[in-house]
Amino acid sequence: MNNEMTLSFVAIEENEALARMTMTCFITPLDPTIEELSEFKTIVSEAVTNAIIHGYDCDGKSEVTIHAKIEDSKVTMTVKDEGNGIFDVNQAMEPMFTTKPLLERSGMGFTIMESFADRVSVESEIGQGTVVRFEKTFSPVAEKSRMR
C-alpha cells in the first residue's frame, strides 16, 4: 500500500492532539499492533510538541506542517516549523537537555523519538526553523480473508 498526505495547523498546544489523531488514522490501513500504534503516536506527539513549544514558543499564529508517506509497510514523516531553530542539534538531542526548564520540559523528546523510530534526523537553522524526519516500519499485515 502506498499513500501520502500533508497536514498544516496553527502552533497551539491543542493541535498536538489533532496531529496525533490524524496521523494515527493515516496509518490505520497498515493494521499496526497496539505497541506500534502507541510508539507512533508518541513520536508524532514529541515532534509536534517540540515544533509548537520550542520552534514557535506557542505563538498561536505560525504554522507547523507534517508530511507523511506510506510505502509498503514503512512510514516516512517530516514535521517542519519555520521558527526559532536549534542552536546545537547534537546538544538538543542529548537526554535531559532542555531550553525550557521553567516550563518543566524533561528534555527527553528526541531520545524518545529515537527509541521508537527506526531512524530520526534533525535539520535546523537559527531563525529559519527545524525539520524532524523519522521512519518507522510496521509489521507486515498478514493476509486476511474478506467477506464478499
N, CA, C and O atoms as a DFTB+ gen file, in Angstrom:
592 C
 N C O
     1  1       0.828      -1.182       0.000
     2  2       0.000       0.000       0.000
     3  2       0.877       1.251       0.000
     4  3       1.860       1.321       0.738
     5  1       0.531       2.220      -0.811
     6  2       1.240       3.493      -0.850
     7  2       0.230       4.620      -0.693
     8  3      -0.872       4.564      -1.238
     9  1       0.623       5.646       0.060
    10  2      -0.245       6.791       0.282
    11  2       0.626       7.954       0.732
    12  3       1.770       7.763       1.144
    13  1       0.071       9.170       0.648
    14  2       0.834      10.353       1.020
    15  2      -0.139      11.434       1.472
    16  3      -1.249      11.540       0.951
    17  1       0.290      12.242       2.451
    18  2      -0.565      13.333       2.928
    19  2       0.262      14.468       3.505
    20  3       1.422      14.286       3.876
    21  1      -0.355      15.650       3.574
    22  2       0.241      16.808       4.211
    23  2      -0.820      17.434       5.111
    24  3      -1.984      17.553       4.729
    25  1      -0.406      17.828       6.298
    26  2      -1.293      18.451       7.280
    27  2      -0.592      19.683       7.824
    28  3       0.560      19.608       8.249
    29  1      -1.281      20.817       7.812
    30  2      -0.734      22.045       8.387
    31  2      -1.717      22.578       9.420
    32  3      -2.932      22.472       9.253
    33  1      -1.178      23.148      10.485
    34  2      -2.034      23.664      11.550
    35  2      -1.306      24.756      12.315
    36  3      -0.082      24.867      12.257
    37  1      -2.078      25.559      13.032
    38  2      -1.537      26.663      13.824
    39  2      -0.803      26.102      15.040
    40  3      -1.210      25.094      15.616
    41  1       0.280      26.768      15.417
    42  2       1.139      26.320      16.513
    43  2       0.538      26.644      17.884
    44  3       0.984      27.553      18.585
    45  1      -0.495      25.864      18.239
    46  2      -1.051      25.930      19.598
    47  2      -1.040      24.515      20.154
    48  3      -1.181      23.540      19.416
    49  1      -0.870      24.420      21.467
    50  2      -0.707      23.103      22.095
    51  2      -1.879      22.167      21.836
    52  3      -1.680      20.954      21.759
    53  1      -3.089      22.689      21.700
    54  2      -4.263      21.849      21.450
    55  2      -4.152      21.085      20.131
    56  3      -4.762      20.027      19.977
    57  1      -3.386      21.607      19.188
    58  2      -3.262      20.942      17.893
    59  2      -2.312      19.745      17.903
    60  3      -2.219      19.021      16.912
    61  1      -1.613      19.535      19.007
    62  2      -0.810      18.308      19.132
    63  2      -1.725      17.092      19.050
    64  3      -1.393      16.111      18.386
    65  1      -2.876      17.149      19.720
    66  2      -3.835      16.034      19.682
    67  2      -4.396      15.844      18.274
    68  3      -4.588      14.712      17.830
    69  1      -4.658      16.942      17.573
    70  2      -5.130      16.865      16.188
    71  2      -4.115      16.127      15.326
    72  3      -4.473      15.230      14.563
    73  1      -2.854      16.507      15.451
    74  2      -1.795      15.874      14.661
    75  2      -1.682      14.388      14.989
    76  3      -1.590      13.549      14.093
    77  1      -1.690      14.074      16.275
    78  2      -1.550      12.677      16.707
    79  2      -2.696      11.824      16.175
    80  3      -2.464      10.731      15.659
    81  1      -3.922      12.310      16.294
    82  2      -5.076      11.523      15.848
    83  2      -5.143      11.429      14.326
    84  3      -5.495      10.379      13.788
    85  1      -4.810      12.511      13.627
    86  2      -4.816      12.480      12.165
    87  2      -3.800      11.470      11.650
    88  3      -4.099      10.678      10.756
    89  1      -2.598      11.503      12.219
    90  2      -1.560      10.584      11.766
    91  2      -1.899       9.142      12.136
    92  3      -1.565       8.218      11.395
    93  1      -2.554       8.945      13.266
    94  2      -2.989       7.601      13.654
    95  2      -3.987       7.060      12.633
    96  3      -3.894       5.905      12.217
    97  1      -4.938       7.899      12.233
    98  2      -5.904       7.478      11.213
    99  2      -5.207       7.175       9.888
   100  3      -5.572       6.229       9.190
   101  1      -4.213       7.973       9.549
   102  2      -3.494       7.789       8.287
   103  2      -2.817       6.424       8.199
   104  3      -2.797       5.809       7.133
   105  1      -2.263       5.950       9.312
   106  2      -1.551       4.663       9.269
   107  2      -2.444       3.462       9.559
   108  3      -1.967       2.327       9.522
   109  1      -3.717       3.678       9.843
   110  2      -4.625       2.578      10.173
   111  2      -4.628       1.461       9.129
   112  3      -4.688       0.293       9.514
   113  1      -4.566       1.757       7.832
   114  2      -4.548       0.659       6.848
   115  2      -3.356      -0.296       6.991
   116  3      -3.385      -1.407       6.460
   117  1      -2.307       0.134       7.709
   118  2      -1.160      -0.750       7.930
   119  2      -1.448      -1.783       9.011
   120  3      -0.648      -2.689       9.242
   121  1      -2.589      -1.643       9.670
   122  2      -3.006      -2.563      10.731
   123  2      -1.920      -2.719      11.801
   124  3      -1.464      -3.828      12.079
   125  1      -1.508      -1.579      12.403
   126  2      -0.430      -1.641      13.395
   127  2      -0.862      -2.374      14.659
   128  3      -2.040      -2.389      15.016
   129  1       0.105      -2.975      15.321
   130  2      -0.167      -3.567      16.623
   131  2      -0.411      -2.425      17.618
   132  3      -0.106      -1.269      17.322
   133  1      -0.949      -2.740      18.770
   134  2      -1.176      -1.725      19.804
   135  2       0.154      -1.078      20.199
   136  3       0.222       0.135      20.401
   137  1       1.193      -1.877      20.306
   138  2       2.512      -1.345      20.667
   139  2       3.041      -0.404      19.580
   140  3       3.538       0.681      19.883
   141  1       2.933      -0.822      18.313
   142  2       3.383       0.032      17.217
   143  2       2.596       1.341      17.181
   144  3       3.166       2.413      16.979
   145  1       1.299       1.244      17.376
   146  2       0.446       2.419      17.373
   147  2       0.823       3.383      18.496
   148  3       0.894       4.594      18.284
   149  1       1.059       2.851      19.668
   150  2       1.447       3.667      20.816
   151  2       2.783       4.359      20.570
   152  3       2.935       5.544      20.868
   153  1       3.740       3.633      20.032
   154  2       5.048       4.211      19.728
   155  2       4.928       5.320      18.682
   156  3       5.529       6.384      18.823
   157  1       4.152       5.062      17.640
   158  2       3.982       6.037      16.570
   159  2       3.324       7.314      17.095
   160  3       3.776       8.419      16.795
   161  1       2.271       7.160      17.868
   162  2       1.595       8.325      18.446
   163  2       2.542       9.134      19.321
   164  3       2.482      10.364      19.335
   165  1       3.402       8.458      20.039
   166  2       4.364       9.148      20.900
   167  2       5.377       9.928      20.071
   168  3       5.712      11.063      20.410
   169  1       5.861       9.335      18.996
   170  2       6.805      10.034      18.114
   171  2       6.162      11.299      17.559
   172  3       6.757      12.376      17.604
   173  1       4.955      11.166      17.040
   174  2       4.243      12.317      16.480
   175  2       4.068      13.386      17.549
   176  3       4.326      14.565      17.307
   177  1       3.635      12.976      18.713
   178  2       3.400      13.909      19.814
   179  2       4.663      14.682      20.182
   180  3       4.620      15.902      20.343
   181  1       5.771      13.986      20.314
   182  2       7.037      14.628      20.691
   183  2       7.514      15.600      19.617
   184  3       7.942      16.711      19.929
   185  1       7.444      15.188      18.358
   186  2       7.920      16.049      17.266
   187  2       7.065      17.307      17.140
   188  3       7.595      18.405      16.970
   189  1       5.757      17.151      17.220
   190  2       4.849      18.290      17.092
   191  2       4.973      19.214      18.301
   192  3       4.998      20.435      18.150
   193  1       5.052      18.640      19.489
   194  2       5.205      19.453      20.699
   195  2       6.484      20.285      20.629
   196  3       6.483      21.459      20.999
   197  1       7.573      19.680      20.155
   198  2       8.828      20.440      20.006
   199  2       8.643      21.621      19.056
   200  3       9.114      22.723      19.336
   201  1       7.961      21.396      17.938
   202  2       7.750      22.478      16.975
   203  2       6.926      23.605      17.589
   204  3       7.255      24.780      17.425
   205  1       5.867      23.250      18.286
   206  2       4.981      24.257      18.872
   207  2       5.666      25.014      20.003
   208  3       5.655      26.245      20.025
   209  1       6.259      24.284      20.939
   210  2       6.825      24.909      22.142
   211  2       8.191      25.526      21.898
   212  3       8.440      26.666      22.290
   213  1       9.071      24.782      21.259
   214  2      10.438      25.274      21.068
   215  2      10.603      26.069      19.770
   216  3      11.323      27.067      19.734
   217  1       9.937      25.622      18.713
   218  2      10.062      26.315      17.431
   219  2       9.375      27.659      17.425
   220  3       9.915      28.647      16.926
   221  1       8.166      27.690      17.990
   222  2       7.359      28.901      17.901
   223  2       6.986      29.532      19.240
   224  3       6.279      30.539      19.270
   225  1       7.446      28.962      20.335
   226  2       7.083      29.498      21.656
   227  2       5.564      29.634      21.809
   228  3       5.080      30.585      22.422
   229  1       4.821      28.681      21.250
   230  2       3.349      28.662      21.341
   231  2       2.745      29.987      20.889
   232  3       1.840      30.503      21.544
   233  1       3.225      30.543      19.789
   234  2       2.785      31.883      19.382
   235  2       1.343      31.943      18.879
   236  3       0.767      33.027      18.786
   237  1       0.756      30.788      18.554
   238  2      -0.650      30.767      18.158
   239  2      -0.943      31.329      16.783
   240  3      -2.110      31.503      16.432
   241  1       0.070      31.615      16.002
   242  2      -0.175      32.150      14.660
   243  2       0.681      31.496      13.585
   244  3       0.307      31.511      12.412
   245  1       1.805      30.930      13.954
   246  2       2.685      30.288      12.981
   247  2       2.166      28.895      12.642
   248  3       1.266      28.377      13.302
   249  1       2.740      28.305      11.614
   250  2       2.232      27.047      11.093
   251  2       3.240      25.906      11.225
   252  3       4.423      26.061      10.924
   253  1       2.748      24.775      11.674
   254  2       3.508      23.533      11.702
   255  2       2.971      22.680      10.555
   256  3       1.761      22.607      10.341
   257  1       3.873      22.040       9.824
   258  2       3.466      21.211       8.697
   259  2       4.013      19.802       8.868
   260  3       5.192      19.602       9.159
   261  1       3.134      18.839       8.682
   262  2       3.521      17.429       8.689
   263  2       3.326      16.888       7.280
   264  3       2.291      17.112       6.652
   265  1       4.319      16.184       6.803
   266  2       4.189      15.463       5.540
   267  2       4.492      13.999       5.837
   268  3       5.517      13.679       6.439
   269  1       3.608      13.129       5.419
   270  2       3.803      11.704       5.681
   271  2       3.592      10.901       4.412
   272  3       2.787      11.246       3.547
   273  1       4.347       9.820       4.338
   274  2       4.285       8.944       3.165
   275  2       4.330       7.497       3.632
   276  3       5.154       7.127       4.468
   277  1       3.448       6.699       3.091
   278  2       3.453       5.260       3.341
   279  2       3.930       4.575       2.070
   280  3       3.381       4.791       0.989
   281  1       4.959       3.748       2.213
   282  2       5.435       2.904       1.116
   283  2       5.526       1.495       1.663
   284  3       6.371       1.185       2.503
   285  1       4.641       0.654       1.171
   286  2       4.512      -0.708       1.681
   287  2       4.223      -0.655       3.177
   288  3       3.144      -0.211       3.569
   289  1       5.140      -1.088       4.015
   290  2       4.886      -1.074       5.465
   291  2       5.716      -0.018       6.191
   292  3       5.778      -0.013       7.421
   293  1       6.354       0.875       5.433
   294  2       7.203       1.909       6.042
   295  2       6.535       3.274       5.946
   296  3       6.027       3.663       4.895
   297  1       6.546       3.994       7.071
   298  2       6.050       5.361       7.113
   299  2       7.246       6.292       7.260
   300  3       8.093       6.105       8.133
   301  1       7.300       7.289       6.397
   302  2       8.297       8.342       6.489
   303  2       7.530       9.629       6.767
   304  3       6.562       9.946       6.076
   305  1       7.967      10.363       7.777
   306  2       7.237      11.556       8.169
   307  2       8.197      12.696       8.460
   308  3       9.276      12.478       9.012
   309  1       7.807      13.922       8.087
   310  2       8.553      15.112       8.466
   311  2       7.628      16.043       9.235
   312  3       6.452      16.188       8.901
   313  1       8.171      16.664      10.258
   314  2       7.470      17.714      10.996
   315  2       8.335      18.954      10.837
   316  3       9.504      18.969      11.224
   317  1       7.740      19.996      10.260
   318  2       8.512      21.182       9.908
   319  2       7.927      22.428      10.569
   320  3       6.713      22.631      10.591
   321  1       8.820      23.253      11.103
   322  2       8.436      24.588      11.536
   323  2       9.419      25.574      10.927
   324  3      10.522      25.197      10.530
   325  1       9.023      26.815      10.856
   326  2       9.891      27.874      10.338
   327  2      10.193      28.864      11.456
   328  3      10.235      30.076      11.247
   329  1      10.401      28.317      12.640
   330  2      10.558      29.125      13.845
   331  2      11.984      29.418      14.246
   332  3      12.832      29.749      13.418
   333  1      12.229      29.287      15.555
   334  2      13.483      29.706      16.173
   335  2      14.713      28.967      15.684
   336  3      15.797      29.547      15.616
   337  1      14.561      27.698      15.342
   338  2      15.716      26.873      15.001
   339  2      16.428      26.391      16.256
   340  3      16.145      26.854      17.361
   341  1      17.337      25.472      16.075
   342  2      18.076      24.867      17.187
   343  2      19.535      25.278      17.064
   344  3      20.164      25.067      16.027
   345  1      20.062      25.859      18.116
   346  2      21.441      26.340      18.115
   347  2      22.439      25.206      17.914
   348  3      23.366      25.326      17.113
   349  1      22.249      24.105      18.641
   350  2      23.172      22.968      18.572
   351  2      22.337      21.687      18.566
   352  3      21.901      21.223      19.620
   353  1      22.118      21.120      17.385
   354  2      21.265      19.940      17.247
   355  2      21.795      18.778      18.074
   356  3      21.013      18.092      18.733
   357  1      23.096      18.540      18.057
   358  2      23.652      17.424      18.831
   359  2      23.361      17.588      20.323
   360  3      22.994      16.626      20.998
   361  1      23.524      18.795      20.827
   362  2      23.235      19.041      22.239
   363  2      21.741      18.866      22.519
   364  3      21.365      18.288      23.539
   365  1      20.896      19.360      21.624
   366  2      19.453      19.249      21.805
   367  2      18.987      17.798      21.831
   368  3      17.971      17.479      22.449
   369  1      19.729      16.923      21.162
   370  2      19.347      15.514      21.117
   371  2      19.874      14.718      22.307
   372  3      19.578      13.530      22.432
   373  1      20.648      15.351      23.177
   374  2      21.141      14.669      24.376
   375  2      20.007      14.508      25.386
   376  3      19.221      15.434      25.589
   377  1      19.920      13.339      26.021
   378  2      18.897      13.140      27.041
   379  2      19.000      14.193      28.144
   380  3      20.092      14.534      28.600
   381  1      17.853      14.694      28.556
   382  2      17.697      15.641      29.659
   383  2      18.036      17.088      29.296
   384  3      17.920      17.966      30.150
   385  1      18.452      17.364      28.050
   386  2      18.738      18.749      27.679
   387  2      17.437      19.437      27.298
   388  3      16.661      18.914      26.498
   389  1      17.200      20.601      27.867
   390  2      16.036      21.397      27.505
   391  2      16.383      22.875      27.541
   392  3      17.206      23.321      28.340
   393  1      15.744      23.615      26.666
   394  2      15.896      25.071      26.682
   395  2      14.732      25.723      27.422
   396  3      14.666      26.948      27.526
   397  1      13.813      24.901      27.939
   398  2      12.626      25.422      28.621
   399  2      12.457      24.787      30.007
   400  3      11.404      24.214      30.288
   401  1      13.466      24.874      30.876
   402  2      13.335      24.229      32.187
   403  2      12.218      24.838      33.039
   404  3      11.644      24.143      33.878
   405  1      11.903      26.097      32.844
   406  2      10.842      26.723      33.627
   407  2       9.461      26.213      33.234
   408  3       8.506      26.354      33.998
   409  1       9.352      25.625      32.059
   410  2       8.087      25.034      31.624
   411  2       8.008      23.559      32.014
   412  3       7.103      22.842      31.585
   413  1       8.957      23.119      32.823
   414  2       9.022      21.724      33.275
   415  2       9.130      20.755      32.102
   416  3       8.494      19.701      32.104
   417  1       9.925      21.106      31.114
   418  2      10.197      20.221      29.984
   419  2      11.314      19.271      30.402
   420  3      12.300      19.704      30.997
   421  1      11.172      17.988      30.099
   422  2      12.128      16.990      30.578
   423  2      13.371      16.855      29.708
   424  3      14.383      16.326      30.167
   425  1      13.319      17.314      28.476
   426  2      14.467      17.171      27.593
   427  2      14.643      15.761      27.060
   428  3      15.754      15.360      26.714
   429  1      13.552      15.003      26.992
   430  2      13.633      13.619      26.533
   431  2      12.970      13.391      25.173
   432  3      12.916      12.254      24.704
   433  1      12.465      14.450      24.532
   434  2      11.719      14.304      23.279
   435  2      12.472      13.577      22.188
   436  3      11.965      12.606      21.627
   437  1      13.687      14.036      21.875
   438  2      14.449      13.382      20.811
   439  2      14.856      11.965      21.205
   440  3      14.869      11.066      20.365
   441  1      15.185      11.765      22.466
   442  2      15.557      10.433      22.949
   443  2      14.393       9.464      22.779
   444  3      14.581       8.325      22.352
   445  1      13.202       9.919      23.114
   446  2      12.008       9.082      22.959
   447  2      11.757       8.783      21.490
   448  3      11.470       7.643      21.123
   449  1      11.864       9.812      20.644
   450  2      11.663       9.591      19.205
   451  2      12.660       8.563      18.670
   452  3      12.291       7.667      17.911
   453  1      13.922       8.701      19.073
   454  2      14.947       7.762      18.603
   455  2      14.692       6.346      19.083
   456  3      15.021       5.392      18.379
   457  1      14.116       6.189      20.260
   458  2      13.892       4.839      20.775
   459  2      12.716       4.151      20.089
   460  3      12.681       2.922      20.019
   461  1      11.750       4.922      19.580
   462  2      10.564       4.329      18.963
   463  2      10.607       4.294      17.432
   464  3       9.863       3.532      16.816
   465  1      11.456       5.094      16.822
   466  2      11.535       5.135      15.356
   467  2      12.717       4.296      14.880
   468  3      13.645       4.018      15.640
   469  1      12.666       3.903      13.619
   470  2      13.798       3.189      13.029
   471  2      14.933       4.158      12.720
   472  3      16.108       3.797      12.787
   473  1      14.569       5.389      12.383
   474  2      15.562       6.399      12.029
   475  2      14.981       7.778      12.324
   476  3      13.814       8.040      12.037
   477  1      15.796       8.652      12.897
   478  2      15.404      10.036      13.164
   479  2      16.534      10.935      12.695
   480  3      17.706      10.652      12.944
   481  1      16.181      12.027      12.011
   482  2      17.180      13.026      11.653
   483  2      16.585      14.407      11.903
   484  3      15.373      14.609      11.825
   485  1      17.468      15.343      12.204
   486  2      17.045      16.705      12.512
   487  2      17.925      17.675      11.736
   488  3      19.152      17.592      11.779
   489  1      17.285      18.589      11.034
   490  2      17.986      19.668      10.349
   491  2      17.419      20.971      10.892
   492  3      16.202      21.125      11.002
   493  1      18.298      21.908      11.231
   494  2      17.821      23.147      11.811
   495  2      18.767      24.288      11.510
   496  3      19.977      24.104      11.376
   497  1      18.187      25.473      11.408
   498  2      18.976      26.677      11.215
   499  2      18.352      27.780      12.064
   500  3      17.139      27.990      12.025
   501  1      19.168      28.468      12.816
   502  2      18.684      29.533      13.693
   503  2      17.878      30.547      12.875
   504  3      18.326      31.031      11.836
   505  1      16.690      30.849      13.370
   506  2      15.814      31.818      12.730
   507  2      15.111      31.335      11.480
   508  3      14.303      32.059      10.899
   509  1      15.412      30.114      11.061
   510  2      14.818      29.564       9.840
   511  2      13.923      28.359      10.104
   512  3      13.082      28.007       9.276
   513  1      14.108      27.729      11.260
   514  2      13.248      26.605      11.599
   515  2      13.948      25.270      11.657
   516  3      15.170      25.164      11.549
   517  1      13.121      24.250      11.833
   518  2      13.613      22.895      12.054
   519  2      12.758      21.897      11.285
   520  3      11.543      22.055      11.171
   521  1      13.414      20.874      10.765
   522  2      12.722      19.757      10.133
   523  2      13.165      18.485      10.847
   524  3      14.354      18.166      10.885
   525  1      12.203      17.763      11.412
   526  2      12.462      16.465      12.036
   527  2      11.896      15.410      11.097
   528  3      10.721      15.458      10.732
   529  1      12.736      14.459      10.708
   530  2      12.309      13.361       9.843
   531  2      12.443      12.052      10.610
   532  3      13.409      11.832      11.340
   533  1      11.461      11.202      10.426
   534  2      11.619       9.867      11.002
   535  2      10.989       8.828      10.103
   536  3      10.108       9.111       9.291
   537  1      11.477       7.617      10.280
   538  2      10.951       6.450       9.572
   539  2      10.578       5.396      10.591
   540  3      11.259       5.210      11.599
   541  1       9.495       4.720      10.312
   542  2       9.093       3.594      11.152
   543  2       8.471       2.547      10.240
   544  3       7.569       2.843       9.456
   545  1       8.963       1.326      10.351
   546  2       8.428       0.217       9.588
   547  2       7.519      -0.604      10.487
   548  3       7.876      -0.945      11.614
   549  1       6.352      -0.910       9.974
   550  2       5.366      -1.662      10.737
   551  2       5.404      -3.130      10.334
   552  3       5.812      -3.469       9.223
   553  1       4.977      -3.990      11.241
   554  2       4.955      -5.424      10.969
   555  2       4.103      -5.689       9.737
   556  3       3.062      -5.058       9.555
   557  1       4.534      -6.608       8.897
   558  2       3.725      -6.918       7.713
   559  2       2.330      -7.383       8.120
   560  3       2.153      -8.129       9.083
   561  1       1.374      -6.929       7.373
   562  2      -0.001      -7.327       7.636
   563  2      -0.206      -8.732       7.087
   564  3       0.075      -9.002       5.920
   565  1      -0.701      -9.625       7.946
   566  2      -0.987     -10.987       7.491
   567  2      -2.157     -10.936       6.511
   568  3      -3.054     -10.100       6.623
   569  1      -2.121     -11.844       5.559
   570  2      -3.209     -11.911       4.589
   571  2      -4.511     -12.195       5.350
   572  3      -4.585     -13.106       6.175
   573  1      -5.496     -11.416       5.058
   574  2      -6.765     -11.565       5.764
   575  2      -7.830     -12.023       4.793
   576  3      -7.896     -11.577       3.648
   577  1      -8.658     -12.921       5.281
   578  2      -9.783     -13.316       4.435
   579  2     -10.854     -12.243       4.558
   580  3     -11.064     -11.696       5.640
   581  1     -11.508     -11.948       3.494
   582  2     -12.528     -10.903       3.499
   583  2     -13.849     -11.492       3.039
   584  3     -13.910     -12.313       2.124
   585  1     -14.889     -11.050       3.699
   586  2     -16.226     -11.469       3.286
   587  2     -16.562     -10.699       2.025
   588  3     -16.275      -9.507       1.917
   589  1     -17.161     -11.375       1.089
   590  2     -17.541     -10.718      -0.163
   591  2     -19.011     -10.792      -0.378
   592  3     -19.514     -10.291      -1.384
